[in-house]
Amino acid sequence: MNIDMIRAAALRLQGHARRTPLLNSPFIDQIAGRRVWIKPECLQHTGSFKFRGAWSALSALDAETRSKGVIAFSSGNHAQGVALAAAQHGVPSVIIMPADAPALKLANTRALGAEVVTYDRATQDRDAIGDRLAAERGLTLIKPFDEPLVIAGQGTVGLEIAEDANVQGIETADVLVCCGGGGLTSGIALALEADAPGLRVRPAEPEGFDDVKRSLATGAIQRNAQTSGNICDAIITPAPGHITFPIMHRLCGPGLAVSEDEALQAVAQAFLRLKLVAEPGGAVALAAALSRRDEIEGDDVIVVISGGNVDAVMFARALETLA
């Protein structure tokens, strides 16, 4: 992985991905005790940053390979990103999703033209299912995070942060990133290393599923004891990737972890103050900015809201925290 791959992905994404802005709210600033700049990737195509990595990977395949179709594993956001990128390239996609994935994400993935194959997390091996289908149909696997071309696409978020921070005169700041396997986090870190070295990435995760935070603290990959049972489903993975972790270990500051209640409160504040719809997993970085203020230094903090694919029941639950 290197900055040249990210810059090449940015060229391939021109005219396809949305460039999301840096937003600010004085009300959010007051809660956080500093200026908070929010990068709303919940406004990206399919409602999350995942479209960037999916388009980056598909657009880099040779035409013959791509024409046979692609396959991906995902609980929802990567699924939708790959489904849309495949549809826009005019090629088939198969997405293997857990049967307990949010209904909205399952429905949206099908609506985007993908063939959805569900599995039971507890009793079935998704890798075995994927290997069989890929071999039978000649499909190319698009990994959700531990894949250089995907990381390169996610890194374009960092290029945009660097440019917009420069416009705002922000030379030093922590950049809080919602983190699962580390594709977005490591991609942004590489981009900022090159274009804004005064900005330091810090991964944010749900409490009890903070494998990246623990991995950074120990210097070795740590695993989560379980991979379900938290409302921040979008960013729960077994462990950081073998490609992403060395990048994060070299470039990132200490991790941050927040509770489910804090994530819900962040969802509510994003809606109330910025009119943004975030999902709990996509709001953990904002939650960290609002509730872990003593663990952050400086006058500015930059926050990535990574996704907004929340169903109505969960969103209503978040809004109830405002009562």
SEFIRO-169562 format. One line per field, with one value per residue: x, y, z of N, C-alpha, C, O in turn; residue number from 1; chain. Coordinates in steps of 0.2 Angstrom, whole numbers, plus 5000, padded with zeros to 4 digits. Layout:
! residues N
n.east (X	...)
n.north (Y	...)
n.up (Z	...)
ca.east (X	...)
ca.north (Y	...)
ca.up (Z	...)
c.east (X	...)
c.north (Y	...)
c.up (Z	...)
o.east (X	...)
o.north (Y	...)
o.up (Z	...)
k (NUM	...)
c (A	...)
This chain:
! residues 323
n.east (5004	5002	5004	5003	4994	4982	4981	4979	4967	4959	4958	4951	4939	4934	4920	4912	4911	4904	4910	4912	4908	4917	4909	4902	4896	4891	4884	4888	4901	4901	4897	4908	4918	4928	4932	4923	4925	4916	4916	4905	4902	4891	4883	4888	4887	4876	4875	4887	4905	4909	4907	4917	4929	4924	4921	4934	4941	4933	4935	4948	4950	4954	4945	4939	4940	4932	4920	4915	4910	4908	4911	4906	4908	4898	4890	4882	4885	4897	4892	4882	4889	4898	4887	4881	4892	4896	4884	4884	4895	4890	4890	4888	4884	4887	4882	4887	4878	4875	4862	4855	4858	4854	4837	4835	4847	4849	4838	4841	4853	4848	4840	4848	4853	4860	4863	4859	4865	4861	4868	4870	4878	4882	4882	4886	4899	4905	4916	4918	4906	4908	4919	4915	4905	4912	4922	4913	4907	4917	4919	4926	4933	4929	4936	4931	4940	4954	4962	4972	4967	4954	4957	4964	4954	4946	4955	4954	4946	4954	4962	4953	4950	4962	4964	4953	4955	4966	4961	4953	4963	4968	4980	4985	4978	4967	4961	4946	4941	4928	4930	4932	4938	4948	4951	4946	4952	4966	4968	4965	4974	4986	4985	4984	4997	5005	4999	4995	5003	5002	4990	4983	4977	4965	4957	4940	4929	4916	4913	4919	4921	4933	4944	4954	4959	4964	4974	4983	4987	4994	5003	5002	4991	4975	4960	4942	4931	4918	4907	4895	4880	4880	4874	4881	4884	4889	4903	4909	4921	4931	4944	4958	4965	4978	4985	4980	4983	4997	4999	4991	4996	5009	5005	4994	4986	4982	4968	4950	4935	4918	4902	4886	4875	4881	4884	4872	4867	4876	4871	4859	4862	4869	4859	4850	4858	4865	4857	4860	4859	4864	4871	4872	4885	4892	4893	4901	4914	4910	4904	4914	4921	4912	4910	4922	4931	4942	4952	4956	4967	4970	4963	4955	4945	4943	4930	4925	4910	4905	4894	4876	4866	4853	4840	4822	4817	4829	4833	4823	4825	4837	4834	4826	4834	4836	4825)
n.north (4994	5011	5029	5032	5023	5027	5039	5036	5029	5039	5046	5037	5037	5049	5058	5048	5044	5054	5069	5073	5085	5095	5098	5109	5113	5124	5120	5107	5109	5115	5105	5096	5103	5109	5114	5104	5095	5088	5074	5069	5054	5047	5053	5048	5038	5025	5027	5025	5026	5015	5013	5019	5011	4999	5003	5007	4995	4987	4995	4993	4981	4970	4970	4958	4949	4956	4956	4943	4944	4948	4944	4946	4947	4953	4963	4972	4987	4986	4977	4984	4994	4987	4980	4991	4997	4986	4985	4997	4995	4986	4972	4956	4953	4944	4943	4938	4937	4939	4931	4938	4951	4969	4972	4982	4984	4971	4972	4983	4979	4969	4977	4985	4976	4965	4947	4940	4930	4922	4917	4908	4915	4907	4894	4891	4892	4906	4908	4896	4895	4906	4902	4891	4896	4906	4898	4890	4899	4908	4920	4935	4939	4953	4959	4966	4974	4971	4972	4979	4987	4991	4997	5008	5015	5019	5027	5039	5047	5052	5060	5070	5076	5081	5091	5100	5103	5110	5122	5127	5130	5121	5114	5105	5091	5078	5065	5056	5040	5029	5012	4996	4983	4990	4996	5009	5017	5014	5018	5032	5036	5034	5043	5055	5055	5058	5070	5078	5079	5083	5080	5067	5051	5042	5027	5023	5013	5001	4998	4983	4977	4981	4978	4983	4994	4988	4980	4990	4995	4984	4980	4969	4959	4958	4949	4949	4943	4939	4941	4947	4955	4968	4985	4992	4986	4988	4990	4979	4967	4952	4954	4966	4968	4959	4967	4980	4982	4983	4996	5004	5003	5009	5022	5027	5035	5032	5020	5023	5020	5017	5017	5008	5017	5029	5030	5030	5042	5050	5048	5054	5068	5071	5071	5081	5093	5094	5089	5076	5059	5046	5029	5018	5012	5020	5031	5031	5037	5051	5050	5047	5059	5068	5062	5058	5068	5072	5063	5068	5079	5097	5111	5108	5094	5081	5072	5057	5052	5037	5030	5029	5020	5016	5008	5012	5009	5008	5021	5029	5024	5030	5044	5045	5047	5060	5065)
n.up (5000	4996	4994	4980	4975	4981	4976	4962	4963	4967	4955	4947	4953	4951	4946	4949	4963	4977	4982	4999	5011	5024	5038	5051	5067	5079	5091	5092	5094	5107	5115	5114	5118	5110	5092	5081	5066	5054	5043	5032	5027	5027	5017	5006	4990	4992	5005	5013	5016	5009	4995	4989	4990	4984	4971	4967	4967	4958	4946	4943	4939	4925	4910	4905	4916	4925	4919	4922	4934	4952	4969	4986	5004	5017	5030	5026	5022	5014	5006	4999	4993	4984	4976	4970	4963	4954	4947	4940	4932	4924	4927	4935	4952	4968	4984	5000	5014	5032	5040	5050	5047	5047	5041	5032	5025	5019	5010	5003	4996	4988	4980	4973	4964	4966	4969	4983	4995	5010	5026	5041	5055	5066	5063	5050	5037	5030	5022	5016	5008	5000	4993	4986	4977	4970	4963	4955	4947	4942	4949	4955	4971	4981	4994	5010	5018	5019	5007	4995	4984	4988	5000	4995	4988	4999	5005	4998	5005	5015	5007	5003	5016	5020	5010	5013	5026	5025	5019	5029	5038	5047	5055	5064	5072	5079	5070	5070	5067	5062	5065	5059	5052	5048	5035	5030	5040	5039	5026	5026	5035	5028	5017	5024	5030	5019	5014	5024	5037	5050	5055	5064	5064	5073	5078	5081	5091	5096	5113	5120	5108	5104	5096	5088	5095	5106	5100	5095	5107	5112	5102	5094	5084	5090	5094	5094	5106	5102	5088	5086	5093	5096	5093	5084	5072	5059	5060	5066	5067	5066	5069	5067	5050	5041	5032	5035	5049	5051	5045	5053	5065	5063	5060	5067	5082	5099	5101	5103	5113	5114	5122	5118	5121	5121	5107	5102	5106	5099	5086	5087	5090	5078	5069	5075	5076	5064	5054	5049	5045	5053	5056	5071	5071	5062	5069	5079	5080	5081	5093	5101	5100	5107	5120	5125	5128	5136	5132	5120	5112	5108	5098	5088	5081	5070	5063	5056	5050	5046	5040	5036	5036	5043	5051	5054	5066	5075	5073	5078	5091	5094	5094	5104	5115	5116	5123)
ca.east (5000	5006	5000	5002	4988	4977	4980	4976	4960	4955	4957	4946	4933	4931	4914	4908	4910	4903	4915	4908	4911	4918	4903	4903	4890	4893	4881	4892	4907	4900	4897	4914	4923	4933	4929	4922	4924	4913	4916	4899	4902	4884	4880	4891	4882	4874	4875	4893	4911	4911	4906	4924	4933	4921	4922	4941	4943	4930	4937	4955	4950	4953	4938	4937	4939	4926	4914	4912	4906	4911	4908	4909	4905	4897	4884	4877	4888	4901	4887	4878	4894	4899	4882	4880	4898	4895	4878	4886	4899	4886	4892	4884	4887	4884	4884	4885	4877	4873	4854	4853	4859	4848	4833	4836	4853	4847	4833	4844	4858	4845	4837	4854	4854	4865	4861	4860	4865	4862	4870	4869	4884	4884	4883	4889	4906	4904	4921	4917	4901	4910	4924	4911	4902	4918	4924	4908	4905	4922	4919	4932	4932	4931	4937	4929	4945	4961	4963	4975	4963	4949	4960	4966	4948	4944	4960	4952	4942	4959	4964	4949	4951	4968	4963	4948	4958	4971	4957	4951	4969	4969	4987	4986	4971	4966	4955	4943	4938	4925	4935	4931	4944	4954	4952	4945	4957	4973	4968	4965	4981	4991	4984	4986	5004	5008	4997	4993	5006	5000	4983	4984	4971	4963	4952	4935	4926	4911	4916	4918	4922	4938	4950	4960	4962	4969	4980	4987	4990	4999	5008	5000	4984	4970	4953	4936	4928	4912	4907	4888	4878	4881	4870	4886	4885	4893	4910	4911	4925	4934	4951	4961	4967	4985	4987	4978	4985	5004	4998	4988	5001	5014	5003	4988	4987	4978	4961	4945	4930	4912	4896	4880	4871	4885	4884	4865	4867	4879	4866	4854	4865	4870	4852	4847	4862	4868	4852	4863	4856	4870	4869	4876	4892	4895	4893	4906	4919	4907	4902	4921	4923	4908	4910	4929	4934	4948	4956	4958	4970	4970	4957	4951	4945	4940	4927	4922	4903	4906	4888	4870	4861	4850	4833	4818	4816	4835	4834	4819	4828	4842	4830	4823	4839	4835	4820)
ca.north (5000	5017	5035	5032	5019	5031	5045	5033	5027	5045	5048	5032	5039	5056	5058	5042	5045	5061	5072	5075	5091	5096	5102	5111	5115	5127	5116	5101	5111	5116	5098	5093	5108	5111	5114	5098	5096	5082	5072	5065	5049	5045	5056	5045	5034	5019	5028	5024	5026	5008	5013	5021	5005	4995	5006	5007	4988	4985	4998	4992	4974	4970	4970	4951	4947	4960	4954	4937	4946	4948	4941	4949	4946	4959	4963	4977	4993	4984	4974	4989	4997	4982	4979	4997	4997	4981	4987	5003	4992	4981	4965	4953	4952	4940	4946	4933	4941	4935	4931	4943	4958	4973	4971	4987	4982	4966	4974	4988	4976	4966	4982	4987	4971	4959	4941	4939	4923	4922	4912	4908	4916	4903	4887	4891	4895	4910	4908	4890	4896	4910	4898	4887	4900	4909	4893	4888	4904	4912	4927	4938	4941	4959	4959	4972	4979	4969	4972	4985	4992	4993	5002	5014	5019	5022	5032	5045	5051	5056	5066	5076	5079	5085	5097	5104	5105	5116	5127	5129	5132	5116	5111	5099	5088	5071	5063	5051	5036	5023	5007	4989	4979	4995	4998	5016	5020	5014	5022	5039	5037	5034	5049	5061	5055	5061	5077	5083	5075	5086	5076	5060	5046	5038	5023	5023	5007	5000	4995	4976	4975	4986	4974	4988	4998	4983	4978	4996	4995	4978	4980	4963	4958	4955	4947	4950	4937	4938	4946	4950	4957	4975	4989	4995	4980	4989	4990	4974	4962	4947	4956	4970	4965	4958	4972	4986	4983	4987	5003	5008	5002	5014	5029	5029	5036	5027	5020	5025	5015	5021	5013	5009	5023	5035	5029	5032	5049	5054	5048	5059	5074	5072	5073	5087	5098	5094	5086	5070	5052	5041	5023	5018	5010	5025	5037	5030	5043	5057	5048	5048	5067	5071	5059	5056	5074	5072	5059	5071	5086	5102	5115	5105	5087	5080	5066	5054	5048	5032	5027	5031	5015	5014	5007	5016	5007	5010	5028	5031	5023	5035	5050	5045	5049	5068	5067)
ca.up (5000	4996	4992	4973	4974	4983	4971	4956	4965	4966	4948	4944	4956	4948	4942	4951	4970	4979	4987	5004	5014	5031	5041	5058	5071	5086	5096	5093	5097	5114	5119	5113	5121	5104	5086	5078	5059	5052	5036	5032	5022	5026	5011	5000	4987	4996	5012	5017	5012	5006	4988	4986	4989	4979	4964	4966	4966	4952	4940	4942	4936	4918	4907	4905	4923	4928	4915	4925	4940	4958	4975	4992	5011	5021	5034	5024	5019	5009	5001	4995	4989	4978	4972	4965	4958	4949	4943	4936	4927	4920	4929	4940	4959	4973	4991	5005	5020	5038	5039	5055	5045	5047	5035	5027	5021	5015	5005	4998	4992	4983	4976	4969	4958	4968	4971	4990	4998	5017	5030	5049	5058	5071	5061	5043	5036	5024	5017	5012	5004	4995	4989	4981	4972	4966	4959	4951	4942	4940	4952	4959	4977	4983	5001	5013	5020	5019	5000	4993	4980	4992	5005	4991	4987	5006	5007	4995	5011	5018	5002	5004	5023	5020	5006	5016	5033	5023	5018	5036	5042	5052	5054	5069	5074	5079	5065	5073	5061	5064	5063	5059	5050	5047	5028	5030	5045	5037	5020	5028	5038	5023	5014	5029	5031	5013	5012	5030	5042	5057	5057	5067	5064	5079	5077	5086	5091	5101	5119	5120	5101	5102	5094	5085	5101	5110	5095	5095	5113	5113	5096	5090	5082	5095	5092	5098	5109	5098	5082	5086	5099	5097	5088	5079	5068	5053	5061	5070	5063	5071	5071	5061	5044	5041	5028	5038	5055	5051	5043	5058	5071	5062	5059	5071	5089	5103	5100	5108	5113	5116	5123	5114	5123	5118	5100	5100	5108	5094	5081	5089	5089	5071	5066	5078	5075	5057	5049	5046	5047	5054	5059	5077	5069	5058	5073	5085	5080	5084	5100	5105	5101	5112	5126	5127	5126	5140	5129	5114	5113	5103	5098	5083	5080	5063	5064	5050	5050	5040	5037	5038	5034	5050	5050	5057	5073	5078	5072	5083	5098	5095	5095	5111	5120	5116	5128)
c.east (5004	5002	4998	4995	4982	4975	4977	4969	4956	4953	4951	4939	4930	4925	4909	4906	4908	4909	4911	4912	4914	4913	4905	4897	4893	4890	4885	4899	4907	4900	4904	4920	4929	4929	4929	4921	4921	4913	4910	4899	4895	4880	4883	4885	4882	4874	4881	4899	4913	4911	4913	4928	4930	4922	4930	4943	4940	4933	4944	4955	4950	4946	4935	4936	4933	4920	4911	4909	4911	4907	4910	4905	4904	4890	4879	4880	4892	4897	4884	4883	4896	4894	4881	4886	4898	4889	4880	4891	4896	4888	4889	4888	4883	4887	4882	4884	4874	4865	4851	4855	4853	4844	4834	4842	4852	4843	4837	4849	4854	4842	4842	4856	4858	4860	4863	4860	4866	4865	4870	4876	4887	4886	4886	4895	4905	4910	4920	4911	4904	4915	4921	4908	4907	4920	4919	4907	4911	4922	4925	4930	4934	4931	4934	4934	4952	4963	4966	4970	4957	4952	4962	4960	4946	4949	4959	4949	4948	4962	4960	4949	4957	4967	4958	4951	4963	4967	4955	4957	4970	4975	4988	4979	4971	4960	4952	4939	4934	4928	4932	4937	4950	4955	4951	4951	4964	4973	4969	4972	4986	4991	4986	4994	5007	5006	4995	4996	5005	4993	4985	4977	4971	4957	4947	4931	4920	4915	4914	4920	4928	4945	4956	4963	4966	4975	4985	4991	4996	5004	5007	4993	4980	4963	4948	4933	4922	4911	4899	4886	4879	4877	4875	4888	4890	4900	4913	4914	4928	4941	4953	4964	4975	4988	4986	4982	4992	5004	4996	4993	5007	5011	4998	4990	4982	4971	4956	4939	4924	4906	4891	4876	4875	4884	4877	4864	4870	4875	4861	4856	4867	4864	4850	4851	4865	4863	4855	4860	4862	4867	4874	4884	4896	4895	4898	4911	4916	4906	4909	4923	4919	4909	4917	4934	4941	4953	4959	4962	4969	4963	4953	4951	4941	4937	4924	4915	4903	4900	4882	4864	4858	4843	4829	4817	4823	4835	4829	4821	4833	4839	4827	4828	4839	4830	4822)
c.north (5006	5023	5035	5028	5023	5036	5042	5031	5034	5047	5043	5034	5045	5055	5052	5043	5053	5063	5075	5081	5090	5100	5103	5114	5118	5123	5110	5103	5112	5110	5095	5097	5110	5111	5106	5098	5089	5080	5067	5060	5045	5047	5053	5040	5027	5020	5027	5025	5020	5008	5015	5015	5000	4997	5006	5000	4986	4988	4997	4985	4975	4968	4962	4948	4950	4957	4947	4938	4945	4945	4945	4947	4952	4959	4969	4983	4991	4981	4979	4993	4993	4981	4985	4998	4992	4983	4992	5001	4987	4974	4962	4953	4948	4942	4941	4937	4937	4936	4936	4950	4962	4972	4976	4986	4976	4968	4979	4984	4972	4971	4985	4982	4965	4953	4940	4932	4924	4916	4913	4909	4910	4896	4886	4895	4899	4910	4901	4891	4901	4906	4894	4891	4903	4904	4890	4893	4909	4919	4929	4941	4948	4960	4966	4977	4977	4967	4979	4990	4995	4999	5009	5018	5022	5028	5039	5050	5055	5062	5072	5079	5083	5092	5102	5107	5111	5122	5131	5131	5127	5113	5105	5097	5081	5070	5056	5047	5030	5017	5000	4985	4984	4998	5006	5019	5020	5018	5029	5040	5038	5041	5055	5061	5059	5069	5081	5079	5078	5083	5069	5056	5043	5034	5023	5017	5006	4996	4987	4973	4979	4982	4978	4992	4994	4981	4984	4996	4990	4977	4973	4962	4955	4954	4948	4943	4934	4943	4948	4952	4964	4979	4992	4989	4982	4989	4984	4968	4957	4950	4961	4966	4964	4964	4979	4987	4986	4994	5007	5008	5008	5021	5031	5031	5031	5026	5022	5021	5018	5015	5013	5015	5029	5035	5032	5039	5053	5054	5053	5066	5076	5074	5080	5093	5099	5091	5080	5064	5048	5035	5022	5017	5016	5032	5037	5035	5049	5056	5049	5055	5070	5068	5057	5062	5075	5068	5062	5078	5090	5105	5112	5097	5086	5073	5063	5050	5043	5030	5029	5026	5012	5013	5011	5015	5009	5018	5031	5030	5028	5042	5051	5047	5057	5070	5068)
c.up (5000	4993	4985	4972	4976	4978	4964	4957	4964	4959	4945	4947	4954	4944	4944	4959	4972	4983	4993	5008	5021	5034	5049	5061	5078	5092	5098	5096	5104	5118	5119	5117	5116	5098	5083	5071	5057	5045	5035	5026	5022	5020	5005	4996	4991	5003	5016	5012	5008	4998	4985	4985	4984	4972	4962	4964	4959	4946	4939	4939	4928	4916	4907	4911	4926	4925	4918	4931	4946	4964	4981	4998	5014	5025	5031	5020	5013	5003	4996	4990	4983	4974	4967	4960	4953	4944	4938	4931	4923	4921	4934	4947	4964	4979	4996	5012	5026	5038	5044	5053	5045	5040	5030	5022	5017	5009	5000	4994	4986	4978	4971	4964	4960	4970	4978	4993	5006	5020	5038	5052	5062	5069	5054	5042	5029	5019	5013	5006	4998	4990	4984	4976	4967	4961	4954	4945	4940	4943	4955	4965	4979	4991	5004	5016	5019	5012	4998	4989	4984	4997	5001	4990	4994	5007	5004	5000	5014	5014	5003	5011	5023	5016	5010	5023	5031	5022	5024	5040	5048	5051	5058	5071	5075	5074	5067	5067	5064	5061	5064	5058	5049	5040	5027	5034	5042	5030	5021	5031	5033	5019	5018	5030	5025	5013	5018	5036	5049	5059	5058	5067	5071	5078	5083	5085	5096	5107	5119	5113	5099	5101	5091	5091	5105	5106	5095	5101	5115	5108	5092	5089	5088	5092	5096	5100	5105	5093	5081	5093	5101	5092	5083	5075	5062	5054	5066	5066	5068	5074	5065	5056	5045	5037	5032	5045	5055	5050	5049	5064	5070	5062	5064	5079	5092	5101	5105	5107	5116	5118	5118	5115	5120	5110	5098	5101	5102	5087	5081	5088	5082	5068	5069	5076	5067	5052	5045	5049	5047	5057	5065	5075	5066	5062	5079	5086	5083	5091	5104	5105	5106	5119	5129	5126	5130	5137	5122	5116	5107	5102	5092	5083	5074	5064	5057	5052	5044	5037	5040	5037	5041	5048	5055	5064	5077	5078	5078	5090	5099	5097	5102	5116	5120	5121	5135)
o.east (5009	4996	4993	4992	4977	4970	4973	4965	4950	4948	4947	4934	4924	4925	4904	4900	4910	4912	4907	4918	4913	4912	4909	4893	4896	4893	4886	4901	4911	4903	4906	4925	4934	4923	4934	4916	4925	4911	4911	4895	4894	4875	4881	4881	4886	4873	4881	4898	4917	4914	4915	4931	4934	4924	4932	4947	4944	4935	4946	4961	4948	4943	4929	4931	4929	4915	4905	4905	4916	4901	4916	4900	4908	4886	4874	4879	4892	4898	4884	4882	4897	4895	4880	4885	4899	4890	4878	4892	4899	4888	4886	4894	4877	4893	4876	4889	4871	4862	4846	4855	4848	4847	4833	4842	4855	4844	4836	4850	4857	4842	4841	4861	4860	4855	4869	4855	4871	4864	4868	4881	4893	4890	4888	4897	4904	4909	4922	4912	4902	4915	4923	4909	4906	4921	4921	4905	4910	4924	4929	4925	4940	4925	4935	4933	4956	4965	4962	4970	4955	4949	4961	4960	4944	4947	4961	4949	4947	4964	4962	4949	4956	4969	4960	4949	4963	4969	4954	4956	4973	4976	4992	4975	4975	4955	4956	4935	4937	4930	4930	4941	4956	4960	4956	4954	4967	4978	4973	4975	4991	4996	4989	4997	5012	5010	4994	4993	5006	4991	4987	4972	4976	4952	4949	4929	4921	4920	4909	4920	4929	4950	4962	4969	4972	4980	4991	4997	5001	5009	5011	4989	4982	4961	4949	4934	4921	4915	4898	4890	4879	4877	4872	4894	4894	4904	4918	4911	4929	4943	4950	4966	4978	4994	4990	4983	4994	5007	4998	4993	5009	5015	4997	4995	4979	4968	4958	4937	4925	4907	4891	4874	4871	4884	4876	4861	4868	4874	4860	4853	4866	4864	4848	4849	4866	4865	4853	4858	4865	4862	4879	4888	4902	4898	4898	4913	4920	4907	4909	4925	4921	4908	4918	4940	4946	4959	4963	4960	4967	4958	4947	4956	4936	4940	4921	4916	4902	4901	4882	4859	4859	4840	4831	4817	4822	4838	4831	4821	4834	4841	4827	4826	4842	4829	4818)
o.north (5007	5022	5038	5030	5022	5038	5045	5032	5033	5050	5045	5033	5047	5051	5051	5042	5057	5059	5080	5081	5085	5106	5100	5116	5115	5123	5108	5100	5111	5110	5093	5094	5112	5109	5103	5102	5084	5084	5061	5061	5041	5045	5055	5038	5025	5016	5027	5025	5020	5005	5013	5014	4997	4993	5004	4999	4983	4985	4998	4983	4979	4965	4961	4944	4946	4957	4946	4934	4943	4945	4947	4944	4957	4955	4970	4984	4994	4981	4978	4994	4995	4981	4984	4999	4994	4982	4992	5004	4985	4970	4966	4953	4947	4943	4939	4941	4932	4941	4938	4954	4960	4972	4974	4987	4976	4966	4978	4986	4972	4970	4987	4983	4961	4954	4940	4929	4926	4911	4919	4905	4909	4892	4880	4900	4897	4910	4902	4889	4899	4908	4894	4889	4904	4905	4889	4891	4913	4924	4925	4945	4950	4960	4971	4983	4981	4962	4984	4996	5000	5004	5014	5024	5028	5033	5044	5056	5061	5067	5077	5086	5089	5097	5108	5112	5116	5128	5137	5134	5129	5109	5100	5101	5078	5074	5051	5050	5026	5017	4998	4984	4982	5001	5009	5024	5025	5021	5033	5046	5042	5044	5060	5066	5062	5073	5087	5077	5074	5084	5065	5059	5040	5037	5024	5015	5010	4992	4985	4967	4981	4984	4977	4993	4996	4980	4982	4998	4991	4974	4972	4965	4949	4957	4949	4938	4928	4948	4950	4950	4966	4977	4994	4989	4977	4988	4985	4965	4960	4950	4961	4960	4968	4965	4983	4993	4991	4998	5012	5013	5011	5025	5038	5028	5027	5031	5023	5018	5022	5010	5018	5018	5034	5041	5036	5043	5059	5059	5057	5071	5082	5079	5084	5098	5105	5091	5079	5064	5046	5035	5026	5020	5017	5037	5041	5037	5052	5060	5052	5057	5075	5072	5055	5062	5078	5068	5059	5081	5088	5103	5114	5094	5089	5068	5067	5045	5046	5027	5031	5028	5006	5017	5014	5020	5012	5021	5036	5034	5031	5045	5056	5049	5059	5076	5070)
o.up (5004	4991	4983	4967	4972	4976	4961	4953	4962	4958	4941	4944	4956	4939	4942	4961	4968	4987	4992	5008	5024	5032	5052	5057	5082	5097	5103	5101	5108	5123	5124	5118	5118	5097	5083	5069	5058	5041	5038	5021	5018	5018	4999	5000	4994	5007	5022	5006	5003	4995	4980	4980	4981	4968	4957	4959	4955	4940	4933	4936	4925	4919	4909	4912	4929	4929	4918	4933	4946	4963	4981	4998	5014	5023	5034	5014	5008	4997	4990	4984	4977	4968	4961	4954	4947	4938	4932	4926	4918	4916	4939	4947	4963	4980	4996	5014	5025	5036	5044	5057	5044	5035	5024	5016	5011	5003	4994	4988	4981	4972	4966	4960	4956	4972	4980	4992	5008	5018	5040	5051	5062	5071	5052	5045	5024	5013	5007	5001	4992	4984	4978	4970	4961	4955	4948	4940	4935	4939	4958	4966	4977	4994	5001	5016	5018	5010	4999	4990	4982	4998	5004	4990	4994	5011	5006	4999	5015	5016	5003	5011	5025	5018	5010	5025	5035	5024	5025	5046	5053	5046	5056	5073	5071	5074	5067	5064	5068	5055	5070	5063	5048	5039	5024	5032	5042	5029	5018	5030	5034	5017	5015	5030	5026	5011	5017	5041	5054	5065	5054	5070	5073	5077	5089	5080	5101	5106	5117	5112	5093	5104	5093	5091	5107	5109	5095	5102	5118	5109	5088	5093	5090	5087	5102	5096	5104	5093	5075	5097	5107	5086	5078	5073	5059	5049	5068	5062	5074	5080	5060	5057	5048	5037	5032	5046	5059	5052	5051	5068	5074	5064	5065	5081	5089	5099	5111	5102	5121	5115	5114	5110	5118	5107	5093	5097	5100	5084	5077	5085	5080	5063	5065	5074	5065	5046	5040	5055	5042	5061	5066	5078	5066	5060	5083	5091	5087	5095	5110	5111	5109	5124	5135	5124	5127	5138	5119	5120	5101	5105	5092	5085	5073	5067	5053	5056	5039	5031	5045	5036	5043	5044	5060	5068	5083	5083	5081	5095	5105	5101	5104	5122	5125	5123	5139)
k (1	2	3	4	5	6	7	8	9	10	11	12	13	14	15	16	17	18	19	20	21	22	23	24	25	26	27	28	29	30	31	32	33	34	35	36	37	38	39	40	41	42	43	44	45	46	47	48	49	50	51	52	53	54	55	56	57	58	59	60	61	62	63	64	65	66	67	68	69	70	71	72	73	74	75	76	77	78	79	80	81	82	83	84	85	86	87	88	89	90	91	92	93	94	95	96	97	98	99	100	101	102	103	104	105	106	107	108	109	110	111	112	113	114	115	116	117	118	119	120	121	122	123	124	125	126	127	128	129	130	131	132	133	134	135	136	137	138	139	140	141	142	143	144	145	146	147	148	149	150	151	152	153	154	155	156	157	158	159	160	161	162	163	164	165	166	167	168	169	170	171	172	173	174	175	176	177	178	179	180	181	182	183	184	185	186	187	188	189	190	191	192	193	194	195	196	197	198	199	200	201	202	203	204	205	206	207	208	209	210	211	212	213	214	215	216	217	218	219	220	221	222	223	224	225	226	227	228	229	230	231	232	233	234	235	236	237	238	239	240	241	242	243	244	245	246	247	248	249	250	251	252	253	254	255	256	257	258	259	260	261	262	263	264	265	266	267	268	269	270	271	272	273	274	275	276	277	278	279	280	281	282	283	284	285	286	287	288	289	290	291	292	293	294	295	296	297	298	299	300	301	302	303	304	305	306	307	308	309	310	311	312	313	314	315	316	317	318	319	320	321	322	323)
c (A	A	A	A	A	A	A	A	A	A	A	A	A	A	A	A	A	A	A	A	A	A	A	A	A	A	A	A	A	A	A	A	A	A	A	A	A	A	A	A	A	A	A	A	A	A	A	A	A	A	A	A	A	A	A	A	A	A	A	A	A	A	A	A	A	A	A	A	A	A	A	A	A	A	A	A	A	A	A	A	A	A	A	A	A	A	A	A	A	A	A	A	A	A	A	A	A	A	A	A	A	A	A	A	A	A	A	A	A	A	A	A	A	A	A	A	A	A	A	A	A	A	A	A	A	A	A	A	A	A	A	A	A	A	A	A	A	A	A	A	A	A	A	A	A	A	A	A	A	A	A	A	A	A	A	A	A	A	A	A	A	A	A	A	A	A	A	A	A	A	A	A	A	A	A	A	A	A	A	A	A	A	A	A	A	A	A	A	A	A	A	A	A	A	A	A	A	A	A	A	A	A	A	A	A	A	A	A	A	A	A	A	A	A	A	A	A	A	A	A	A	A	A	A	A	A	A	A	A	A	A	A	A	A	A	A	A	A	A	A	A	A	A	A	A	A	A	A	A	A	A	A	A	A	A	A	A	A	A	A	A	A	A	A	A	A	A	A	A	A	A	A	A	A	A	A	A	A	A	A	A	A	A	A	A	A	A	A	A	A	A	A	A	A	A	A	A	A	A	A	A	A	A	A	A	A	A	A	A	A	A	A	A	A	A	A	A	A	A	A	A	A	A)
